[in-house]
Amino acid sequence: MNTRPKVNKVVLAYSGGLDTSVILTWLKEVYKCEVIAFAADLGLGNEMDGIREKALKTGASEVYIEDVQEEFVRDFVFPALRGNAIYEGYYLLGTSIARPIIAKAQIEVARRVGADAVSHGATGKGNDQVRFELAYHTLMPGVTVIAPWREWDLGSRSALIDFAKKHDIPIPVTKDKPYSSDRNLLHISYEGGILEDPWMEPDESMFTLSVAPEDAPDKPEYVTIDFEDGTPVAVDGDILSPAALLKRVNELGGRHGVGRVDLVENRYIGMKSRGVYETPGGTILHMAHRAVESLTMDREVMHLRDSLVPKFSELIYNGYWFSPEMDWLRKCIDETQTGVTGTVRIKLFKGHCSVAGRKAPEAVSLYVPDFATFEEETVFDQADSTGFIKVNALRLRINALKKRKKP
């Protein structure tokens, strides 16, 4: 019995890769519907070349390619940066943060063309299916969502490769190089295939955005980042648009082998997976942002905000960008960023990224040398610390006395 919904027109999130190339043909065969290919340009460069022609050749009735680079960095990457979003200690959420803007732009196309369904190429084991579909249902309630990986009998990438060959679909991967990659302005990720063995070191030829740290220049390079209210606005004094700024620091970090991460992470769906990431520019900006906060952010506000970072990161990772709780969190985080303004000098050398200096305008800096100095000064009475310590030690003394009295 066929339980598939009847659809007339579907907008497919199309990348031109193996999965979505097969899906485009499969949708036409199985659903007998019109398929419109949609691609979001998140800074893919040459990877976008020929995507329109390939989609039309594969059977798409129309192709929409939307350049969303500036919006992506301004409205998604930088808000995540202001919240110091990092998942499980290492992952700067490069793939996760791209999914909501792809879904948003895809839904806008679906409304424009009068489509009654949307589709994606995420597998039934991964996080992206959740990220895409939570966004779809929020932005276009009632839309039909087709997730081929949860329907078809093509259970492996090898099967997809065979399907593509049978239907004369050109594909960018082979059985000899089966890992998949996903790229945008913030990062590139690699997973699957030979990377599924967490003991196996990634082959150096795989990396795209960065040189191997041992092959990086033998001389360190310094870069300055200017921030205004928690948002980076300039590199080495050059005021740049959000996308241009991220591209600049990507080039700098990549040249010095900065931003490589290899981790086993916990997927939302309930299993562990191994991912390898390159995030050179994001790594620089994350460290620089922390440095300017150290000068300008009140201690208790910082600690309270930091307590929210794991939840903030988890919401991004799990796909809840458009949720009410995320709206609230982002407002709270952005409120903490007022006055997070200053300049940070970063040292790049052989895969390492370190803070070499930081400064902030006197109007917002909470670092006051007259109070912090170890030299002679008149603004702080060191004797005041005696009472401070006694009061804070009181409960510890009482607890210790109680323990001594126990038999």
C-alpha positions in Angstrom: 0.0 0.0 0.0 1.4 3.4 -1.0 1.3 5.8 2.0 3.3 8.5 0.4 1.6 11.9 0.2 0.6 13.3 -3.1 2.7 16.3 -3.9 2.8 18.5 -7.0 5.9 20.6 -6.6 8.9 20.0 -4.3 11.8 22.3 -3.6 15.0 20.2 -3.0 17.9 21.5 -1.0 20.5 20.7 -3.7 24.3 20.7 -3.4 25.2 18.8 -6.6 26.8 16.1 -4.5 26.2 12.4 -4.5 23.1 12.3 -2.2 21.1 15.2 -3.7 22.0 14.3 -7.3 20.5 10.9 -6.7 17.5 12.3 -4.7 16.6 14.7 -7.6 16.1 11.8 -10.0 14.5 9.6 -7.3 11.9 12.2 -6.4 10.8 12.4 -10.1 10.6 8.7 -10.4 8.8 7.9 -7.1 6.7 11.0 -6.5 6.0 11.8 -10.2 6.3 15.5 -9.3 8.0 18.6 -10.4 11.4 19.1 -8.7 12.9 22.5 -8.2 16.5 22.6 -7.2 17.6 25.1 -4.6 21.2 25.9 -3.6 22.4 28.3 -1.0 25.8 29.9 -1.7 27.4 30.1 1.7 30.8 30.8 0.3 31.5 27.7 -1.6 33.5 29.4 -4.3 34.3 27.1 -7.3 32.1 24.4 -5.9 29.1 26.3 -7.2 30.4 26.3 -10.7 28.1 24.3 -13.0 25.6 23.5 -10.3 22.7 25.0 -12.3 23.6 23.1 -15.5 24.0 19.8 -13.5 20.6 20.2 -11.8 18.8 20.9 -15.0 20.6 18.0 -16.7 19.6 15.7 -13.9 15.9 16.7 -14.3 15.2 19.8 -12.3 12.5 22.0 -13.8 14.0 25.2 -12.3 17.1 26.1 -10.3 17.4 28.8 -7.7 20.8 29.8 -6.4 20.7 32.3 -3.6 23.8 34.1 -2.4 23.3 34.3 1.4 26.9 34.8 2.5 26.5 38.2 4.2 23.3 37.2 5.9 24.9 33.9 7.0 27.8 35.6 8.7 25.9 38.6 10.0 22.8 36.9 11.3 24.0 33.4 12.2 27.8 33.1 12.6 28.3 36.4 14.5 25.4 35.8 16.9 26.9 32.4 17.7 30.3 34.0 18.2 28.9 36.6 20.6 27.6 33.7 22.7 31.0 31.9 22.5 29.1 28.9 21.1 31.2 25.7 21.2 29.8 22.2 21.4 31.4 19.6 23.6 34.5 21.7 24.2 35.8 21.7 20.6 33.3 22.1 17.8 32.6 25.6 16.6 29.3 24.5 15.0 30.2 25.3 11.4 27.7 22.8 9.9 25.0 23.3 12.6 24.8 27.1 12.2 24.5 26.8 8.4 21.4 24.6 8.4 18.8 27.2 9.6 19.7 29.8 7.0 19.6 27.1 4.3 16.2 26.1 5.5 15.0 29.7 5.7 16.1 30.5 2.1 14.6 27.2 0.9 11.2 27.9 2.4 11.3 31.4 0.9 11.8 29.8 -2.5 9.0 27.3 -1.8 6.6 30.1 -1.1 7.8 32.0 -4.1 7.1 29.1 -6.5 4.0 27.8 -4.8 5.6 24.4 -3.8 3.7 22.2 -1.5 6.7 20.1 -0.3 10.4 20.5 0.5 13.1 17.8 0.6 16.7 17.4 1.8 19.5 14.9 1.6 20.2 14.3 5.2 20.3 10.7 6.4 18.1 9.2 9.0 21.1 8.7 11.3 22.3 12.3 11.5 21.6 15.6 13.0 20.9 17.5 9.8 17.5 15.9 9.3 16.4 17.4 12.6 17.9 20.8 11.9 16.3 21.1 8.5 12.9 19.8 9.5 12.5 21.8 12.7 13.1 24.9 10.7 10.7 23.8 7.9 7.9 23.2 10.3 8.5 26.5 12.2 8.8 28.7 9.1 6.1 27.0 7.0 3.7 25.1 9.2 1.9 22.3 7.3 4.5 21.9 4.6 5.1 18.3 3.4 8.7 17.2 4.1 10.2 14.4 2.0 13.3 12.7 3.5 14.4 10.1 1.0 17.0 8.5 3.3 14.1 7.5 5.6 12.1 6.1 2.7 14.2 4.4 0.0 16.1 1.1 -0.1 19.4 2.7 -1.0 21.0 1.9 2.3 24.5 3.0 1.7 26.7 5.5 -0.2 27.9 2.6 -2.3 24.3 1.9 -3.3 23.9 5.6 -4.3 27.0 5.5 -6.4 25.6 2.4 -8.2 22.2 4.2 -8.7 24.0 7.3 -10.1 26.0 5.2 -12.6 22.8 3.4 -13.7 21.1 6.8 -14.3 24.1 8.5 -15.8 24.3 11.0 -13.0 27.8 12.6 -12.6 29.0 12.4 -9.0 32.0 13.9 -7.2 32.9 10.9 -5.1 34.0 7.3 -5.7 34.1 4.1 -3.8 37.9 4.7 -3.4 37.2 8.1 -1.7 33.9 7.7 0.1 34.1 10.3 2.9 31.7 13.2 2.5 32.4 16.9 3.1 30.4 20.0 3.8 31.7 23.5 3.3 30.7 27.0 4.1 32.3 30.3 5.0 32.8 29.2 8.6 34.3 25.8 8.1 34.6 22.5 6.2 33.7 19.2 7.7 34.6 15.7 6.8 32.8 12.5 7.9 32.0 9.0 6.9 33.9 6.4 4.9 37.5 6.0 6.0 36.9 8.4 8.9 34.5 6.1 10.6 37.5 4.4 12.3 38.3 6.9 15.1 41.8 5.4 15.4 42.7 6.3 11.8 44.5 9.6 11.4 43.0 11.7 8.5 45.1 11.7 5.4 46.8 15.1 4.9 45.5 15.3 1.3 42.0 15.6 2.7 42.4 19.1 4.2 41.2 22.1 2.1 41.4 25.3 4.2 44.6 24.9 6.1 48.1 23.7 5.7 49.6 21.1 8.0 50.9 22.9 11.1 54.4 21.4 10.5 54.4 22.9 7.0 53.2 26.4 8.1 55.6 29.3 8.0 58.6 29.2 10.4 57.9 32.8 11.4 54.8 33.8 13.4 52.3 36.3 12.0 50.3 38.8 14.1 46.8 40.0 13.3 44.5 42.5 15.0 40.8 42.2 15.3 38.5 45.1 16.2 35.2 44.5 18.0 32.2 46.7 18.5 29.6 45.4 21.0 30.9 41.9 20.6 30.9 41.8 16.8 34.1 41.8 14.8 34.3 44.7 12.4 37.9 45.1 11.2 41.0 43.1 10.6 44.4 44.9 10.8 42.5 48.1 10.8 40.5 47.4 7.6 36.8 47.7 8.1 35.2 44.8 6.3 31.7 43.4 5.7 30.9 40.3 7.8 31.5 37.8 4.9 34.7 39.6 3.8 36.0 39.7 7.3 35.5 36.0 7.8 37.2 35.2 4.5 40.2 37.3 5.6 40.7 35.6 8.9 40.1 32.2 7.2 43.0 32.9 4.9 45.3 34.0 7.7 44.4 31.0 9.9 44.7 28.6 7.1 48.1 29.8 6.2 49.3 28.9 9.6 47.5 25.6 10.1 45.1 27.0 12.7 41.7 25.5 13.4 41.8 21.8 12.8 39.7 19.6 15.0 39.2 15.9 15.1 36.6 14.7 17.6 34.0 12.0 18.4 30.8 13.9 19.2 27.4 13.0 20.5 24.7 13.3 17.9 21.3 14.5 18.9 19.8 11.3 17.4 21.6 9.3 20.1 24.8 7.9 18.7 28.4 9.0 18.6 30.1 10.0 15.4 33.6 11.1 14.3 34.0 14.4 12.6 37.0 16.3 11.3 36.7 20.0 10.9 38.7 23.0 9.6 37.6 26.3 11.2 40.6 28.6 10.8 38.9 32.0 10.9 36.3 31.0 13.5 39.1 29.8 15.8 40.8 33.2 15.6 37.6 35.1 16.2 36.5 32.9 19.1 39.8 33.5 20.9 39.9 37.2 20.1 36.3 37.6 21.3 37.1 36.0 24.6 40.0 38.3 25.0 38.1 41.5 24.5 35.4 40.3 26.9 38.1 39.7 29.5 38.7 43.5 29.6 35.1 44.8 29.2 32.7 42.4 30.8 31.6 42.4 34.4 32.6 39.2 36.3 29.2 38.1 37.4 27.6 38.9 34.0 30.3 36.9 32.3 30.0 33.9 34.6 26.2 33.9 34.3 26.5 34.1 30.5 29.1 31.4 30.5 26.6 29.1 32.4 24.3 29.5 29.4 26.9 28.7 26.7 26.4 24.9 26.9 22.7 25.2 26.4 23.1 27.8 23.7 25.5 25.6 21.9 23.3 22.5 22.3 20.3 24.4 20.8 22.4 25.3 17.8 23.7 21.8 17.4 20.3 20.2 17.8 18.5 22.5 15.3 16.5 24.8 17.5 17.6 28.1 16.0 14.1 29.3 15.4 12.7 28.2 18.8 11.3 30.4 21.5 14.0 29.4 23.9 16.7 30.4 21.4 15.0 33.8 20.8 15.2 34.4 24.6 18.8 33.2 24.9 20.0 35.3 22.0 18.4 38.4 23.5 20.1 37.7 26.8 23.5 37.1 25.2 23.3 40.2 23.0 22.5 42.3 26.1 25.7 41.1 27.7 27.7 42.3 24.6 27.0 46.0 25.0 30.4 47.6 25.6 32.4 44.5 24.5 34.4 46.8 22.3 38.2 46.8 21.7 41.1 45.4 19.8 42.9 42.1 20.2 46.2 41.1 18.8 46.5 37.4 17.9 49.7 35.5 17.2 49.5 32.7 14.6 52.2 30.1 14.5 52.4 26.4 13.5 48.8 25.5 14.2 48.6 27.6 17.3 46.5 30.7 17.9 47.2 32.8 21.0 46.4 36.2 22.4 49.4 38.5 22.2 47.7 41.7 23.4 44.3 43.3 24.0 43.1 46.8 24.6 39.7 48.6 25.1 38.6 52.2 25.2 38.7 53.7 28.7 34.9 54.2 28.6 34.2 50.5 28.5 37.4 48.9 29.9 37.0 47.4 33.4 40.7 46.8 33.7 42.1 49.6 35.8 45.9 49.5 36.3 45.7 51.6 39.4 43.7 48.8 41.1 45.5 45.8 39.5 49.1 46.9 40.0 51.4 45.0 42.4 53.4 48.2 42.8 52.8 50.9 45.4 49.4 52.5 45.0 46.8 54.4 47.1 43.4 53.3 45.7 43.1 49.8 47.4 43.6 49.2 51.1 45.0 45.7 51.2 44.1 45.4 54.9 40.4 45.2 53.8 41.0 41.7 52.5 41.4 40.4 56.0 37.7 40.8 56.8 36.7 39.6 53.4 38.6 36.4 53.8 37.3 35.8 57.4 33.7 36.2 56.3 34.1 33.9 53.3 35.9 31.3 55.4 33.3 31.2 58.1 31.2 28.4 56.7 34.4 26.4 55.9 35.5 26.7 59.6 32.1 25.7 60.9 32.0 22.7 58.6 35.5 21.6 59.6 34.7 21.9 63.3 31.6 19.8 62.9 33.6 17.1 61.2 36.1 17.0 64.0 33.3 16.4 66.6 31.9 13.4 64.7 32.8 10.1 66.5 
